Amino acid sequence: MTHYMKTPTAGGNVFLPEMSSSMLVSGIQMSDPVTSNGFIRRMSTTSSTPSNSYSSSTEPEAEPVLKYVRISNDMATIIAKSKVTAVDIDDRFLMIGTQNGHVHVFDHNGYEVTVDRKFPVHPIAVTSLCIDRTGEFFASCSNDGRINVFGFFKSDFDVQECLPFKVECICLDPNFSVSRCFATGGDRPLFWEKGLFGKYKRTALTRISGSVSTIAWHNNYIAYALPNRVLIFDTQQRVNFEGIDKVDDNLRNDLYPCHLAWKTDDSVLIIGWGKTFSVYRIFETSFADARGISEKRVEQHQQIRMPDFICGVAPYNEKIHKYFVIMCYPDASEFDRDMEDDEDNDDESVEEDIPSFLLIEPTKFDDYEVVNEKLMKLANFKECFAADYKVSSVYNENNYVVYNGHDLILAIPTTLNDKLNWLFENEQIDQAMAEAHRRRAELKEDKFREFGFRYLERLFQQEEFEKAAKNCKDILGKNSADWEKFIHGFIKKDQLKILSLHVPTSEPQLRCEYYELILLIFLKKEPEQFLHLVNKWPAHIYNQSIVSDEVDSTMKRMRSDDKDNSSGVENLKNAASPESQKYTTLLQALAILYQHQGEYGKALKIYLHGGAIPGSPSLGATINSSSGANNYVFDIIEKRDLYKDMTAELEALMAFDKEKSLEMFVNNTDKMEVKKCVESLRSSESENARRYLYDYLDRLFWKDANQCKGYEDELVELYAEYEPKKLLAFFKEDPEIDFPRAFEVCKRKQLTKEMIHIMKRTGNHSQALQTINDSKVLTVEDAIAYCKDVDEQFLWDQLIESSKNNPEYISGLLNNIGTHVDPIKIIQKIELGKEIPKLRDSLVKILQDYNLQRNLTEGCSNILVKDCFDLMNRMISSQKKGQRISFTKYCLICHRTLLTESQSSAFTPSSGTTSGSSGGGITTFNCSHCFHSDCLAVQQHTATHRASLSPQQQNYSSSPMTRRKSAISDMNHYSLVENFFCPQCDPSR
């Protein structure tokens, strides 16, 4: 048939592998020689496979594609009363016609559906049923010629006809709700279409004699089977455009009827007749009739000879592969021949009349490959023949119903749950879990949890604990109860270490008792893992005081046991011993626990006195390198502001990391007082304390010398003791030291250069020079350098006097002091006949130096003269330049404009005056200030006149105009400008 159904729900269905003989209708037993799981298996069997044996039991089971559900419940009661003679399904319900002429409607679970309308009853057995694609109408027929077309919900288009001939099959147009067309088979195949006034018009499908037993409809094509051929009727052209002849002419149609089905997506017709399976495709040609309708042709794609009789065909919708469903009934003759060939076969359970449900893929025109196979053991299968079995499929879905009159089995695609169950049953648990993760959105959360539990339990059985622990996070998720359950499971298997790496600390956060349980277990068994978890886990998820108390108790027992051991060897002091390593590990863990509790001082004491440093709990990573560990300690001090507490631990800190300690000390003197630090190091009895004191004061002095006030004398002794080479640089920084005491220290340590520097600072230059001369280390160059540095004549005289008996000194003096002392003085001191090494070279050098000095003096003189001349010319040129005076400029004395636009033409360059309102000229200065010449003269005259008056005369009050007239009248006695200085810039002049 070409009408289809959707996958039913599980309620009320009975799955084949779970059935017993008491549960099946008519005492059916599910003895399945192929598989006992109720699923189709993927095989690789070709058409040469013998009858009823498409697969080999030695091949591994493949993943199932379909599962089988025997329909029971109300349907089983109906089948027990009357044999099923016709079946059709759609996506909502299943209809059956019985031998007593009744039509029943069931849901997919086998429960009968109550319909408001009452369906007519056929007097005899129903021969065919058909449901239209919308599921609103159905049709039934019987061999007495009765035809019924009814609506499930309305009676407007009901049809009831009684024909005078046998009607074996009926088929509704897939779009019957629109077209109202249908076709009937039997002795006279007819095409029924709606005519005028609501009456149906009948058109004969063919005039060829013969009964039509099967009809299949797709779009405009009706395929029907005559006794010897299959014809295709075009409802658009009203003609049969192709005929397909029967291949197995020797087979009776009543025993091996024809089976037709359409692959609806591309107009492909599937024919199963006898042992021949054929596939045809309908296409339109380029030729058209008088009405413009293209001619149709049928192209054969496959013609395959099957080993058994075909008792049903259906399409299988697959985008990638071209699959077909075939129901095969075993050929008894072939079966007997196979049994004779297989002499060793003593399996009594093999049945010769069990049909096979096959999924095949054509590989060639006449060959195929079996993809899946399932033996279908329906009720009373021993009493049935090929003509009793039929297959119907759901439109455009891979759902099928198989029946034989006594039983109905639904073949439906496997769900994701079925797929996962099969994978678990076949020990493919990794693939099952991967598929569950990939398609998690399709699974209900409780189902995913169920499969996850099965997976973890199976891993436990296989002792793959590491894999189980890694998958706990994805499977258990945020369910804390599940986590706690599996923690107990890992503890029982003694595999807690593997799980501990994956135990969640948030989302979900377990009860604190479980974290404490894990920690205490590792405290006793694996201290390293205990340390790792203490370092990794957040502090708030467990009670730190409980754990720290237990660690402290364990360490006390270890110390007690170490003292009381009979061997007398203290293992805890032996770093290589396991006891010592365990103790150190617990010590590190205890320090972290102290930090969690805010007792940072205790933690730092452990770090400084106890051993290596673990990773930072806040960073969650173990610090392996020593530099990382040291940084961690100083980070604690900085973040927790423990500087004052560390004053008493200076020596321990410097022993831990001297460079970082010194850097911290000198950079935080406001928090770590210098006095307390020095006293802490002084009070220590350690042999390294004095060296640490020197390092501290040395770093502090070069960082900030003011911080070292009061400790300079002590620092002199420390320098002389540990690094004498740095003492001279220290002296040059001019510290406030006790020079006599420092001199004694240097003298005691025989530090000549340092002694000379002290004598130089104290003004004892003669003794310093004498010390240089007496030194076996210093040379004449050092003496000359000292004299040059002090630059006192008496030192040069002392050096010359002391070197007159030393030829090497004389040579050195002649070569180096020509610019400071007259060489004649040295030459005069040389005794006659005294041999001076390299004297000639020294004299030549003196003469060359003299010539060079004279040349330099002459050159400098020439340059100076030229520069003076150039500067004078520049000054004269700048003074000759005129100055631009704009109309907006005003006199800084009278505050009147210097020029007006009308007066600009009256300017006389030679006189430098204008006919302005002042009546005089204009005086300008290089500072850009400008004045009227007469205003400037008046101001100078007034200032001079007032200076000559007595104080009483200066208080004489007169008007400005009077003073101006008086000044102008006396101008003949004064020059216009007495000096060249601007009164604005330099009022004093």
Secondary structure, DSSP 8 states (H G I E B T S, - for coil): ---------STT-EEGGG--TTTSGGG-----SS-SSSB-EEEEEETTS-TT--S-TTS------EEEEE--THHHHHHHHS-EEEEEE-SS-EEEEETTS-EEEE-TTS-B---SS-----SS-EEEEEE-TTSSEEEEEETTSEEEEEESS--TT-EEEE-SS----EEE-TTHHHH--EEE-BSS-EEEEE-GGG-EEEEES--S-S-B-EEEEETTEEEEE-SSEEEEEETTTTEEEEEEE-S-TTS-TTTS-EEEEEETTTTEEEEEETTEEEEEEEEEEEEE-TTS-EEEEEEEEEEEE-SSEEEEEEEE--SSS-EEEEEEE--HHHHHHHHHH-TT---TT--TT--EEEEEEE-SSS-EEEEEEEE---TTGGG--GGG-EEEE-TTSS-EEEE-SS-EEEEEE--HHHHHHHHHHTT-HHHHHHHHHHTGGGS-HHHHHHHHHHHHHHHHHTT-HHHHHHHHHHHHTT-HHHHHHHHHHHHHTT-HHHHHTT--SSSS---HHHHHHHHHHHHHH-HHHHHHHHHHS-GGGS-HHHHHHHHHHHHHHHHHHHHH-TT---GGG-TTSHHHHHHHHHHHHHHHHHHHTT-HHHHHHHHHHH-----BTTTTB---SHHHHHHHHHHHHHHHT-TTGGGGGHHHHHHH-HHHHHHHHHH-TTTS-HHHHHHHHHS---TTHHHHHHHHHHHHHHH-GGGGTT-HHHHHHHHHHH-GGGHHHHHHT-----HHHHHHHHHHHT-HHHHHHHHHHTT-HHHHHHHHHH-SS--HHHHHHHHHHH--HHHHHHHHHHHTT-HHHHHHHHHH-TTTS-HHHHHHHS-TT---TTHHHHHHHHHHHHHHHHHHHHHHHHHHHHHHHHHHHHHHHHHHS-----TT-B-TTT--BS--TTTGGG-BTTTTB---TTSSBEEE-TTS-EEEHHHHHHHHHHHHHHHHS-HHHHT----HHHHHHHHHHTGGGS-S-S-SS-TTT-TT-
